[in-house]
């Protein structure tokens, strides 16, 4: 019996190699591993023919040893005819707003920066979630979720989608704490997907983007523009990078021999390092910037030891009479070009944008050969950007410079 009750070990529980699913420790205690790799403890038992389950808490906040203690207490309650869930619910059930604070507190050590934490608090607060803020977490169902999401789903679909995902995380946390049972009403697949329009059928977010047909003419104008900000914008477009990634670029991130630029995880939206294979066009920009280098930053600002400001590249767009477009929108332009004009696999395009593709196992498998595939893609992109523009695009560019 002792062996049957202790099937797991600390080493196994800590392992990142555990497959998604429920892993039994015996006696009704399970370690639940999600497809994203997060882990939590469950206690499961049957009453008659009905199987019941109770969240004990997330791992590693709740260790294996502590989970076994909690499971033992729950087994004792079941043996005596008591309901472990009802007993656990005696702890005051929080409102959604209170649960948000508890969840954010539990995630304190995982935030990349204060801005990220503030975004979660704002989107889960009264700005968007007021209809459910005062409700107990066990009372939040599909109707309550739709009251939050429906008013903004069409006009702010990117924001609404993020809010849905964040609410899902909070309600999963509430279930793990024993404050609610059953399916999560914020689930997309198999639930809200059937009630709300698919995102790809909605208009692209709020980042206005240029049609890729106008890019060669635009790049010709951009190459004629003087200044560090213009070179930074050109570099961002060539690499399909985000503004913050380019503005913070340092010389020690550039490997001239390997022709790569390694962006540290602290500057990446996904929180993991990203290696960018550099085309000859991107390398030529770096060669120009080296001639005027004054510090650690590839694209230095006016103040010593500081990069360009966040508005520098936007200012270039305004000088070119394209202030109605956004710098971030060029990533959408790149993605549309990949899908419409090339035969590169979707996964390669998504990885070039530093988007997550597949689960952790698939990502590890792809990492070995994705670099050269992405290099070929970015080389093709740079050649397209240098191609001759069509007559109607030249007219558009002239109007922009007028």
C-alpha atoms as one frame of an Amber mdcrd trajectory, in Angstrom:
protein
   0.000   0.000   0.000   2.833   2.411   0.778   4.261   1.974  -2.701   0.825
   2.363  -4.286   0.365   5.674  -2.540   3.686   7.184  -3.602   4.187   6.559
  -7.301   5.642   9.990  -8.091   8.978  11.470  -7.024  10.217  15.050  -6.637
  12.528  14.577  -9.612   9.714  13.360 -11.834   7.319  16.093 -10.736   9.916
  18.798 -11.457  10.688  17.369 -14.885   9.730  19.403 -17.927   9.414  16.152
 -19.895   6.136  15.070 -18.312   3.495  14.682 -20.999   0.248  16.667 -20.702
  -2.374  14.785 -18.746  -2.956  13.406 -15.266  -0.172  11.517 -13.511  -1.228
   9.375 -10.545   0.574   9.362  -7.228  -1.928   6.811  -5.912  -4.780   7.120
  -3.465  -6.680   9.607  -5.637  -3.849  12.171  -5.891  -2.957  13.309  -9.416
  -0.517  15.812 -10.897  -2.315  17.545 -13.768  -0.017  18.819 -16.552  -1.535
  21.159 -19.168  -0.366  21.401 -22.804   1.445  24.639 -21.869   3.441  22.850
 -19.147   1.739  24.330 -16.070   1.081  21.862 -13.239  -1.465  21.546 -10.456
  -2.671  18.908  -7.999  -6.032  17.139  -8.132  -7.750  14.786  -5.719 -10.263
  12.435  -7.334 -12.721   9.970  -5.819 -16.064   8.354  -6.618 -19.407   8.623
  -4.887 -21.601   5.812  -6.144 -21.017   5.882  -9.889 -20.135   9.552 -10.026
 -16.497  10.614 -10.172 -15.613  13.854  -8.426 -12.459  15.925  -8.426 -11.077
  18.728  -6.289  -8.209  21.076  -7.017  -5.622  21.108  -4.245  -3.357  23.845
  -5.589  -0.759  24.705  -8.241   2.724  23.216  -8.427   5.376  24.245  -7.341
   3.534  26.489  -4.873   2.163  23.260  -3.401   4.971  20.706  -3.171   4.599
  16.952  -3.604   4.903  16.404   0.142   2.225  18.995   0.961  -0.058  17.661
  -1.765   0.165  14.192  -0.183  -0.842  15.635   3.179  -3.863  17.377   1.639
  -4.802  14.215  -0.286  -4.583  12.203   2.953  -6.943  14.613   4.689  -9.352
  14.366   1.746  -9.233  10.532   1.797 -10.020  10.583   5.478 -13.017  12.849
   4.853 -14.331  10.540   2.094 -13.872   7.469   4.314 -15.960   9.136   7.008
 -18.701  10.091   4.553 -17.817  13.775   4.453 -17.515  15.967   1.324 -13.945
  17.345   0.922 -15.098  20.009  -1.533 -17.783  21.326   0.795 -15.296  21.457
   3.636 -12.730  23.247   1.531 -15.356  25.767   0.437 -15.655  26.911   4.046
 -12.677  29.101   3.250 -14.242  32.397   2.122 -14.941  32.250  -1.606 -13.642
  35.436  -3.256 -15.327  37.661  -5.799 -13.800  37.769  -9.249 -12.013  41.030
  -8.411 -10.601  39.516  -5.226  -9.597  36.357  -7.076  -7.757  38.465  -9.674
  -5.646  39.991  -6.915  -4.899  36.595  -5.407  -3.964  35.226  -8.835  -1.711
  38.181  -9.646  -0.045  37.758  -6.274   0.653  34.110  -7.028   2.258  35.109
 -10.343   4.399  37.889  -8.872   7.731  36.233  -9.617   6.837  35.435 -13.239
   6.069  38.899 -14.640   8.654  40.203 -17.105   8.146  43.840 -16.073   5.840
  46.242 -14.247   4.088  47.185 -17.507   3.049  43.572 -18.101   1.624  43.286
 -14.576  -0.250  46.585 -14.966  -1.808  45.429 -18.259  -3.220  42.300 -16.614
  -4.631  44.303 -13.695  -6.188  46.890 -16.004  -7.809  44.431 -18.429  -9.176
  42.276 -15.597 -10.456  45.293 -13.676 -13.512  47.494 -14.104 -12.309  48.798
 -17.487 -13.573  45.585 -19.113 -14.661  43.102 -16.430 -17.001  45.248 -14.334
 -20.025  42.965 -15.086 -18.345  40.125 -13.172 -16.082  41.969 -10.707 -18.443
  41.655  -7.732 -19.646  38.113  -8.493 -18.352  35.104  -6.544 -16.091  33.047
  -8.770 -18.388  29.990  -8.533 -21.252  32.075  -9.962 -19.456  33.039 -13.183
 -20.759  31.085 -16.166 -21.062  31.460 -19.928 -23.707  34.203 -19.774 -21.482
  36.306 -17.518 -18.517  35.804 -19.867 -20.568  36.894 -22.876 -21.650  40.051
 -21.052 -17.955  40.939 -20.782 -16.792  39.869 -24.238 -19.704  40.478 -26.632
 -19.647  44.321 -26.456 -15.973  44.472 -27.499 -15.470  41.284 -29.536 -16.063
  42.853 -32.969 -14.484  46.274 -32.480 -11.550  45.260 -30.247 -11.140  41.584
 -31.096  -7.448  41.387 -30.219  -8.026  42.982 -26.805 -11.131  40.876 -26.230
  -9.255  37.691 -27.065  -6.533  38.545 -24.551  -9.132  39.298 -21.885 -10.815
  35.948 -22.536  -7.504  34.133 -22.096  -6.739  36.014 -18.897 -10.170  35.318
 -17.417  -9.625  31.645 -18.259  -6.373  31.705 -16.274  -8.056  33.337 -13.266
 -10.940  30.846 -13.251  -8.488  27.933 -13.583  -6.726  29.345 -10.535 -10.067
  29.521  -8.695 -10.766  25.874  -9.537  -7.320  24.802  -8.331  -8.050  26.609
  -5.050 -11.343  24.719  -4.695 -13.609  27.746  -5.162 -15.376  26.440  -8.252
 -16.016  23.155 -10.100 -16.768  22.043 -13.630 -15.673  23.308 -17.029 -14.123
  26.741 -17.387 -16.724  29.009 -19.114 -13.894  31.048 -20.685 -12.610  28.081
 -22.736 -12.375  28.894 -26.437 -12.187  25.487 -28.127 -15.338  23.478 -27.776
 -17.171  26.322 -26.050 -16.925  30.063 -26.772 -15.693  29.274 -30.280 -19.262
  28.196 -31.023 -20.743  31.421 -29.621 -18.404  34.170 -30.854 -17.084  34.907
 -34.379 -13.689  33.397 -35.178 -10.909  35.975 -34.948  -9.661  35.383 -38.490
 -13.065  36.457 -39.801 -12.807  39.788 -38.017 -10.798  42.802 -39.146  -7.123
  42.778 -38.242  -6.362  44.391 -34.852  -5.800  48.122 -34.451  -2.349  48.195
 -36.129  -2.909  49.827 -39.535  -0.755  48.069 -42.128   0.480  48.817 -45.640
  -0.443  46.478 -48.479   2.655  44.504 -49.440   2.280  45.692 -53.060   3.361
  49.168 -51.941   6.385  48.012 -49.964   9.119  48.174 -52.674   8.281  51.814
 -53.469   8.037  52.691 -49.791  11.396  51.076 -49.023  13.004  53.025 -51.881
  11.798  56.241 -50.229  12.853  55.055 -46.798  16.383  54.287 -47.984  16.650
  57.884 -49.186  15.661  59.240 -45.761  18.495  60.346 -43.486  18.907  59.651
 -39.786  19.257  56.857 -37.276  15.491  56.446 -36.896  15.078  55.768 -40.623
  17.766  53.071 -40.473  16.097  51.552 -37.399  12.751  51.422 -39.212  14.381
  49.831 -42.266  16.077  47.251 -40.023  12.774  46.490 -38.259  10.969  45.928
 -41.567  13.708  43.709 -43.003  13.598  41.471 -39.914   9.817  41.682 -39.304
  10.705  42.793 -35.762   8.818  44.709 -33.105   9.804  48.299 -32.292  11.044
  47.506 -28.781  13.255  44.700 -30.050  14.987  47.034 -32.522  15.218  50.117
 -30.316  16.931  48.100 -27.569  19.337  46.296 -29.927  22.938  46.233 -28.620
  26.150  45.511 -30.460  26.948  42.518 -28.253  23.755  40.845 -29.557  25.141
  40.825 -33.111  27.229  37.876 -34.297  28.996  38.981 -37.492  30.413  35.527
 -38.169  27.086  33.686 -37.834  25.165  36.634 -39.328  22.635  36.565 -36.506
  21.067  38.915 -33.999  20.091  37.315 -30.669  17.385  39.249 -28.826  17.382
  38.415 -25.085  14.202  37.136 -23.486  13.775  40.336 -21.446  12.959  42.237
 -24.638  10.767  39.565 -26.209   6.992  39.531 -25.873   6.988  35.750 -25.426
   9.640  35.963 -22.695  12.197  33.756 -24.474  15.323  34.610 -26.497  14.901
  34.890 -30.258  17.665  34.471 -32.849  17.168  36.509 -36.030  19.071  35.397
 -39.161  20.330  38.562 -40.881  20.037  39.115 -44.629  22.718  41.034 -46.540
  20.414  44.057 -46.588  20.121  43.993 -42.782  23.889  43.515 -42.408  24.548
  46.529 -44.630  22.511  48.688 -42.242  24.626  47.445 -39.340  27.789  48.279
 -41.296  26.557  51.849 -41.740  25.639  52.163 -38.067  29.070  50.881 -36.972
  30.676  53.829 -38.719  28.849  56.230 -36.392  28.634  53.999 -33.288  28.857
  55.937 -30.015  27.976  53.319 -27.392  26.342  49.971 -26.711  23.163  50.605
 -28.691  22.987  49.872 -32.410  20.527  52.736 -32.890  21.556  55.353 -30.299
  19.379  58.276 -29.321  20.260  61.915 -28.794  21.266  61.343 -25.162  24.505
  59.445 -24.420  24.078  55.784 -23.504  20.390  55.832 -24.442  18.589  54.246
 -27.426  16.182  56.030 -29.734  12.848  57.032 -28.227   9.725  54.938 -28.703
   8.315  57.557 -31.088  11.395  57.860 -33.341  10.261  55.402 -36.019   6.694
  56.715 -35.890   8.105  60.184 -36.560   9.790  58.843 -39.706   6.434  57.516
 -40.907   4.883  60.922 -40.349   7.651  62.682 -42.292   6.922  60.310 -45.186
   3.228  61.295 -44.990   2.250  57.821 -43.759   1.316  58.683 -40.184  -1.981
  56.815 -40.585  -0.001  53.549 -40.615   1.823  51.937 -37.691   5.321  50.516
 -37.381   3.906  47.319 -35.906   1.706  46.984 -38.973   4.712  46.049 -41.106
   4.753  42.686 -39.317   1.229  42.106 -40.640   2.382  43.188 -44.100   5.213
  40.654 -43.935   2.842  37.890 -42.827   0.378  38.643 -45.618   3.212  38.558
 -48.183   4.401  35.200 -46.817   0.950  33.687 -47.176   0.031  35.206 -50.554
   3.304  35.318 -52.473   5.544  32.530 -51.159   5.484  28.778 -50.649   7.265
  28.901 -47.293   5.400  26.826 -44.664   3.136  28.679 -42.277   5.216  27.555
 -39.295   8.366  29.166 -40.721   6.556  32.491 -41.175   5.173  32.337 -37.646
   8.605  31.532 -36.201  10.099  34.465 -38.120   7.615  36.649 -36.242   8.713
  35.013 -32.954   5.252  33.542 -32.462   4.846  30.301 -30.538   4.223  27.341
 -32.843   2.939  24.061 -31.417   3.559  22.715 -27.936   6.838  22.681 -26.033
   7.929  19.371 -27.578   7.290  20.586 -31.112   9.109  23.853 -30.426  12.183
  22.001 -29.185  12.131  19.753 -32.258  11.885  22.672 -34.680  14.589  24.757
 -33.008  17.375  22.716 -34.603  16.564  23.491 -38.234  14.332  26.579 -38.163
  17.165  29.136 -38.338  18.256  28.422 -41.907  14.659  28.114 -43.083  13.928
  31.522 -41.588  17.116  32.903 -43.142  15.921  31.875 -46.603  12.548  33.487
 -45.890  14.037  36.809 -44.755  16.433  36.854 -47.724  13.444  36.402 -50.046
  11.629  39.204 -48.194  14.612  41.581 -48.580  14.813  40.831 -52.317  11.107
  41.520 -52.688  11.529  44.839 -50.879  14.288  45.795 -53.325  12.246  44.835
 -56.380  10.942  47.399 -58.854   7.615  48.937 -57.886   4.622  48.924 -60.235
   3.381  52.155 -61.760   0.395  52.661 -59.467   2.574  52.093 -56.402   5.075
  54.743 -57.590   2.196  57.213 -57.911   1.140  56.439 -54.353   4.683  57.020
 -53.113   5.006  60.327 -54.859   1.764  61.488 -53.291   3.109  60.447 -49.892
   6.249  62.505 -50.375   4.359  65.471 -51.697
